[in-house]
Amino acid sequence: KMNSSIGFLISLLFLLLFLFNLNSAIAYPYGRGCRGIDNQSYSARLDRVCYDCYNLFREPKIYLMCTQDCFTSDYFKACLDALFFDEDEVEYFKKMIKQLHGASPEF
């Protein structure tokens, strides 16, 4: 009984830490390493890709790694693949990233 209570508390702590990091990342997109032109619509759309990827795998680190370096990480590309975006959609996401990041992603 005691071990299950401790396990529950640890799980709750990790969930709270994840939600705090998620909220911080959404509230401060330029804390992600974006140095280009601010576009909240693009940022929200790219963020949604990472959130959908998190929902697919249910691994909190995926969301944070996906948004890393202004959506230019290998994790973002892997999420695009996992969510089955077609080539035209991927090109559109690259244009969004280029505007936010200030440079084209390398994927």
N, C-alpha and C positions, 0 to 999 in steps of 0.2 A: 504494500500500500504506500509506503514512504517513497520507494523508488519511482512509482508511477506519478506521485505528486511532484517530485523533483524533476522528472522528465517533462511533465506538463509545464512547470514553471520555466524550464530552460527553453522549451519550444515557444512559449509565450514571449519570452525575452527576445529570441531571434526574430519572431514575427514583428514585434514592436520596433526592433532595430531596422528591419527591412522596410517597414512602412515609413519610418523616419527618413531613411535614405531615399526612398522612392519619392516622398513628398519634397525633399530638398532638391532632388534632381529635376522634378517638374517645375518647382517654383523658381529655380535658378538655372535655366538652360545654359547660360554662358559659364557656369561652373563646370560644364562638361568639356570645356576646351574649345568652344566655338569662338572664332575670332572674326567671322565674316559679318554679313549684313543680317541684322535681327529681323526675323520673319516668324511670328508666333504661329501662324498657320502651318508652315513647313515643320517647325519644331514639334508641334503637336502631332502632325501626321507621322513623322519619323519616330516619335516617342510611342505612338500607338503600335507601330510594328514591333518595337521591343516589348511592350506590354502584352501584345498578343503572343509573342514568342514565350514570354514568361508563363502565360496561361497555358500554353501548349505543353511545356515541360515541368511546370511547377517547381522551378529551381530559382530561388531569389537571386543568386549570383548572375544568372543569365540576363536579367533586366539591366543590372548595373554594368555588366561587361558589354552589352549591346549598345548602350548609350555612350560608352567610353570614347574619348577623343572625338567628340562631336559626330558620333555615328560612323566613324571611319574604321572601326575595329573589325577584325575577322569575324567576331561574334555577330555583328550586324549583318554581314554578308551571309553567314550561316543561317541566321534567322530568316532572311529573305528566301533562301533556298528551302528551309523547313516549312515556310508558309506558302510555298509554291507560287510566288509572284512570277509573272512572265517577263520576258526580256524588255518589253516596252515599259512596264512598271518599274523595273530595276533602273532603267535609264532615267526615268522621271525622278526616282529617289536620289540618284546620283546628282542630278541638277539641283535638287533641294539641298543636299549635303554641301555641294560646291558653294552655294550662296551662304549657308550658315557657317561653314568651316573656313571659307576663303580659298579653298583649293579642292580639286577633284579627288575623290577617294581612289585608292589604288586597287579596288576590286573590279 
